[in-house]
Amino acid sequence: MHDVLIVGGGHAGLFTASRLAEAGLDVCLFDQKKEIGKPVVCTGIIGAEAFEKFNLPEETILGRIQQVRFFSPAGNFFDYLPTETLAWVVDRTRFNRYFSDQALKKGATIQTGCRVTGVRIKKEGVSVRVRLGDQTEISHEAKVLILATGVNYKLFEWVGLEAPSSFLLGAQIHIPYSAEERTTVFFGREVAPGSFAWIVPLTQGRARVGLLSERNPLFYLKRLLDQIRPGWRDDIRESEIDLRPVVQGPIEKSFADRVLVIGEAAGQIKTTTGGGIYYGLLGAQMAVETLTGAFRKNRFHASVLSPYENRWKKTIGEELRLGHYFRKLFAKLSDEQIEGLFDRVSTEHLLDAAHREADFDWHKSLLLSIFKIPTLRKVFRQPF
């Protein structure tokens, strides 16, 4: 019997496997992809705070975000020009493989190209049925199961948990791009209804172009590409566009008897921007700390694992709630109202507030500052 089984080989699952194996536990991780890190649908933006806190691998960096230009629906813009680097853009394949290598070095077992087809929570442990690439099915036993399955919630019913109910839809592609290094963000109901679109320059003349939307992300991304790179279909295949849902908000319960849920599967992802790397690592670290305590006691009932949820929701829960509330209000704005917000950026000292309150990973202070500006509250037409 293993100590811990982990389902999902993204950064959160791999980080958890590494840390638990380092603590001396027998850890086995399953991932349905044939290779760790391929494919990964993610912009790969990680704030400077996360790099420092978790000593993340600098060799995975492809670019940085410092200057950001924001475009309104009518093409008006303003620039946000902080003096320090806001975030780094990483190669997610190399990034995930770094954590995979760390987990293997610490003694964890990683099995790829396999799919979990069943889970049973028993009094004495957890039984997981796994289908291998040749369709052979085998069972693994463990004391604890960790779900790090991203937006795949098929296993939740078997462990008595509920999936989240709110999602945005994401689309992204890598394209040749020789323009300036500035990151660009676009708003408007005809660009990305309910959210925003982006161009994130990388090294070697390439960029990640993508958007989050309430509907039809493929349609809106192709239209954006037509605008910023006419003729893109001549040398870029439409099949290269990656599509995926992005969860909005935490799940109601991220623990059960012998079970913890981490990363995007738990909703540990910024509801303002859809970024989940840092919050996923924070949640994974708290899961590790909770589980190492549970193994010292040799007790894995839900009441023993519940402090995990208390801790991570205390740390990022208010950020998620406020960010989701703000995004839903923003999604109701017409393009004319969004133009009104852009018009007020300088007159209402919004940039001053951004320079004073903005933090790449923590948006609560800035959002509260925005809501304190009377004319901006009128634009949203909602009391806070």
C-alpha positions in Angstrom: 0.0 0.0 0.0 1.2 3.5 -0.9 1.0 6.4 1.5 -0.4 8.8 -1.0 -1.8 8.6 -4.5 -2.0 11.8 -6.6 -4.2 12.1 -9.7 -2.9 14.8 -12.0 0.6 15.7 -13.2 0.3 19.5 -13.4 2.5 21.8 -11.3 0.3 21.5 -8.2 0.3 17.7 -8.2 4.0 17.4 -9.0 5.0 19.9 -6.4 2.9 18.0 -3.8 4.5 14.7 -4.8 8.0 16.2 -4.4 7.3 17.6 -1.0 5.6 14.6 0.4 8.3 12.2 -0.9 10.9 14.5 0.6 9.0 14.1 3.9 9.6 10.3 3.6 6.2 9.2 2.3 5.6 6.6 -0.4 4.0 8.7 -3.2 2.6 7.6 -6.6 1.3 10.1 -9.1 -0.8 9.2 -12.2 -1.2 11.4 -15.3 -3.2 10.6 -18.4 -0.8 12.5 -20.7 2.0 10.4 -22.3 4.5 13.1 -21.3 4.6 15.4 -18.3 4.2 19.0 -19.5 2.7 18.2 -22.9 0.4 19.6 -23.8 -0.1 22.5 -21.3 -2.7 25.2 -22.1 -1.5 28.1 -20.0 -0.1 31.6 -20.6 2.6 30.7 -18.0 2.7 34.0 -16.2 4.1 33.9 -12.7 4.4 36.9 -10.4 7.8 37.9 -8.9 6.6 37.0 -5.4 5.9 33.4 -6.4 9.4 33.0 -7.9 11.0 34.2 -4.7 8.8 32.4 -2.3 9.1 29.0 -4.0 12.6 29.4 -5.5 11.2 28.6 -9.0 13.5 27.7 -11.8 14.8 30.7 -13.7 15.9 28.5 -16.6 12.3 28.1 -17.6 11.8 31.9 -18.1 10.8 33.0 -21.7 10.1 36.6 -21.0 8.9 39.2 -18.5 6.0 41.5 -17.9 6.7 45.0 -16.9 5.0 47.5 -19.3 1.4 46.8 -20.0 -0.8 48.7 -22.5 -4.6 48.4 -22.0 -6.9 49.0 -25.0 -10.6 50.0 -24.8 -13.2 48.8 -27.3 -12.8 51.9 -29.4 -9.0 51.7 -29.5 -8.1 54.2 -26.8 -5.4 53.1 -24.5 -3.4 53.8 -21.4 0.0 52.4 -20.2 0.8 51.0 -16.8 4.5 51.5 -16.3 5.8 50.1 -13.0 9.4 50.5 -12.1 9.9 46.8 -11.4 9.1 43.5 -13.2 5.6 42.4 -12.4 5.9 38.8 -13.5 7.8 36.3 -15.6 6.6 34.2 -18.5 7.7 30.6 -18.4 7.9 27.6 -20.6 5.2 25.5 -19.0 6.5 22.3 -20.4 10.0 22.8 -18.9 8.4 24.3 -15.8 6.3 21.2 -15.1 9.2 18.9 -16.0 11.3 20.6 -13.4 8.8 19.6 -10.7 8.6 16.1 -12.2 12.4 15.8 -12.0 12.3 17.0 -8.4 9.6 14.5 -7.4 11.5 11.6 -9.0 14.7 12.7 -7.2 12.9 12.7 -3.9 11.6 9.2 -4.5 8.1 9.6 -5.8 6.8 7.3 -8.6 5.2 8.9 -11.7 3.1 6.9 -14.1 2.1 8.6 -17.4 -0.3 7.6 -20.1 -2.8 6.1 -17.7 -6.3 7.1 -16.7 -8.0 6.6 -13.4 -11.3 4.8 -14.0 -12.6 4.3 -10.5 -12.1 5.3 -6.8 -13.3 3.6 -3.6 -12.9 5.2 -0.2 -12.8 2.5 2.4 -12.4 2.5 6.1 -8.8 1.2 5.9 -7.7 3.2 2.8 -8.3 4.3 -0.7 -8.5 2.0 -3.8 -7.9 3.5 -7.2 -8.4 1.6 -10.5 -6.1 2.7 -13.3 -6.3 1.9 -17.0 -2.9 1.7 -18.6 -2.1 2.6 -22.2 -2.5 -1.0 -23.4 -6.0 -1.0 -21.7 -4.9 -3.2 -18.9 -6.5 -2.2 -15.6 -4.8 -2.5 -12.3 -5.7 -1.4 -8.7 -3.5 0.7 -6.4 -4.1 1.1 -2.6 -3.1 4.0 -0.5 -3.9 5.8 2.8 -4.8 9.1 1.1 -5.8 10.3 -2.3 -5.1 13.8 -3.7 -7.0 15.1 -6.7 -5.0 17.5 -8.8 -7.1 17.0 -11.9 -7.5 20.6 -13.1 -10.9 21.1 -14.7 -11.5 17.4 -15.0 -14.1 16.6 -12.3 -15.1 13.1 -13.2 -13.7 11.6 -10.0 -15.5 14.0 -7.7 -18.7 12.0 -7.5 -16.8 8.9 -6.4 -15.4 10.7 -3.4 -18.5 12.6 -2.4 -17.5 16.1 -3.6 -19.1 18.7 -5.9 -17.5 20.4 -8.9 -17.6 24.2 -9.2 -20.4 25.7 -11.2 -18.8 28.8 -12.8 -16.3 28.8 -15.7 -14.9 31.0 -18.3 -13.7 29.7 -21.7 -10.1 30.2 -22.8 -8.4 30.1 -26.1 -4.7 30.7 -26.9 -2.1 30.2 -29.6 1.6 30.8 -30.0 2.4 33.0 -33.1 5.4 34.7 -34.7 5.4 38.2 -33.4 8.1 40.9 -33.9 6.4 43.9 -32.3 7.6 45.7 -29.2 8.0 43.8 -25.9 5.1 45.5 -24.2 2.3 43.2 -23.0 -1.0 44.2 -24.4 -4.5 43.7 -23.0 -7.8 44.3 -24.9 -11.3 44.8 -23.5 -14.7 44.9 -25.2 -17.7 42.8 -25.8 -16.7 42.3 -29.4 -13.2 41.2 -28.4 -13.7 39.0 -25.3 -17.2 39.2 -23.9 -17.1 39.1 -20.1 -13.4 39.2 -19.8 -10.3 40.3 -21.8 -7.8 39.3 -24.5 -3.9 39.5 -24.4 -0.7 39.5 -26.3 2.3 38.4 -24.2 5.6 38.7 -26.1 8.2 35.9 -25.6 11.8 35.6 -26.7 12.9 34.8 -30.2 10.2 36.8 -31.9 7.1 34.9 -30.7 4.1 35.7 -28.5 1.2 34.1 -26.8 -2.1 35.5 -27.9 -5.3 34.5 -26.1 -8.4 35.4 -24.4 -11.0 34.5 -21.8 -14.6 34.7 -22.8 -18.1 33.8 -21.6 -18.8 32.2 -25.0 -17.3 31.2 -28.4 -13.6 31.7 -27.5 -12.4 30.2 -30.8 -14.5 32.7 -32.8 -13.3 35.7 -30.9 -9.6 34.6 -30.9 -9.6 34.1 -34.7 -11.2 37.5 -35.1 -8.5 39.1 -32.9 -5.8 37.3 -34.9 -7.3 38.8 -38.1 -6.8 42.2 -36.6 -3.3 41.9 -35.2 -1.8 39.6 -37.8 -3.7 39.7 -41.1 -2.9 36.6 -43.1 -2.1 34.5 -40.1 -3.8 31.5 -41.7 -1.1 31.4 -44.3 1.5 30.0 -41.9 -0.4 29.1 -38.7 -2.8 26.1 -38.5 -6.1 26.7 -36.8 -5.6 23.4 -35.0 -2.7 25.0 -33.1 -5.3 27.0 -31.1 -5.7 25.5 -27.6 -9.1 25.6 -25.9 -10.0 25.0 -22.3 -12.4 26.0 -19.6 -11.1 28.1 -16.6 -12.8 27.7 -13.3 -14.2 30.8 -11.5 -14.3 30.4 -7.8 -13.5 27.8 -5.2 -15.3 24.5 -4.8 -17.6 24.3 -1.8 -15.5 21.5 -0.1 -12.0 20.5 -0.9 -11.6 17.6 1.5 -13.3 14.3 2.5 -12.3 11.2 4.4 -8.8 10.3 3.1 -9.1 12.9 0.2 -7.8 16.4 -0.5 -8.3 18.5 -3.6 -5.6 20.9 -4.8 -4.8 23.4 -7.6 -7.4 24.4 -10.2 -9.5 21.3 -9.3 -10.1 23.1 -5.9 -10.7 26.5 -7.6 -7.3 27.8 -6.4 -7.1 30.2 -9.4 -7.3 33.9 -9.7 -10.9 34.9 -10.6 -9.8 38.2 -12.0 -7.2 37.0 -14.5 -7.5 33.2 -14.6 -3.9 32.7 -13.5 -3.5 29.7 -11.2 0.2 28.8 -10.8 0.9 30.7 -7.6 -2.4 30.0 -5.9 -2.0 26.4 -6.8 1.4 26.2 -5.3 0.1 27.9 -2.1 -2.7 25.4 -1.8 -0.3 22.5 -2.5 2.0 23.6 0.2 -0.8 23.8 2.7 -2.0 20.3 1.6 1.5 19.0 2.3 1.7 20.5 5.7 -1.8 19.2 6.6 -1.0 15.7 5.4 2.4 15.4 7.1 0.6 16.2 10.4 -2.1 13.6 9.6 0.6 10.9 8.9 2.2 11.7 12.2 -1.1 11.0 13.9 -1.9 8.1 11.4 -5.4 9.6 11.2 -7.1 10.6 7.9 -10.7 11.3 8.7 -12.2 14.4 7.2 -12.0 16.2 10.6 -8.2 15.7 10.6 -7.9 17.0 7.0 -10.3 20.0 7.3 -7.7 22.4 8.5 -6.3 22.4 5.0 -9.4 24.0 3.6 -9.6 26.5 6.5 -6.1 27.6 5.8 -6.2 28.0 2.0 -9.6 29.7 2.0 -8.4 32.1 4.8 -5.3 32.9 2.6 -6.9 33.4 -0.8 -10.6 32.9 -0.3 -11.4 36.6 0.0 -9.3 37.4 -3.1 -11.3 34.8 -5.0 -14.7 36.0 -3.8 -14.0 39.7 -4.4 -12.4 39.0 -7.8 -15.3 36.9 -9.0 -17.8 39.6 -7.8 -15.8 42.3 -9.7 -15.5 40.2 -12.9 -19.3 39.5 -12.9 -20.0 43.2 -12.6 -17.5 44.0 -15.3 -19.1 41.4 -17.6 -22.4 43.3 -17.5 -20.8 46.5 -18.8 -21.5 47.7 -22.3 -18.7 48.8 -24.5 -19.8 52.4 -23.9 -19.5 51.9 -20.2 -16.0 50.3 -20.6 -15.1 53.5 -22.6 -16.3 55.5 -19.7 -14.0 53.6 -17.4 -11.1 54.4 -19.7 -12.0 58.0 -19.8 -11.9 58.1 -16.0 -8.5 56.5 -15.7 -6.6 59.8 -15.5 -9.3 62.1 -14.2 -10.2 59.8 -11.3 -6.5 59.0 -10.5 -7.0 55.3 -11.2 -3.4 54.9 -12.4 -2.3 56.5 -9.1 -4.3 53.9 -7.3 -2.9 51.2 -9.4 0.7 52.2 -8.7 -0.1 52.5 -5.0 -2.2 49.4 -4.5 -1.6 47.0 -7.4 0.0 43.7 -6.7 0.3 41.1 -9.5 -1.0 38.3 -7.3 -3.1 40.1 -4.7 -5.9 42.2 -6.2 -8.1 42.9 -3.2 -6.6 46.2 -2.2 -6.8 47.6 -5.7 -10.4 46.5 -6.3 -11.5 48.0 -3.0 -9.8 51.3 -4.0 -11.6 51.2 -7.3 -15.0 50.7 -5.6 -14.3 53.7 -3.3 -14.2 56.1 -6.3 -17.8 57.4 -6.4 -18.0 57.9 -10.2 -16.6 54.5 -10.9 -19.2 52.9 -8.7 -21.8 54.6 -10.7 -20.4 53.1 -13.9 -20.9 49.6 -12.4 -24.4 50.6 -11.2 -24.0 48.4 -8.2 -23.5 49.2 -4.5 -20.6 47.5 -3.0 
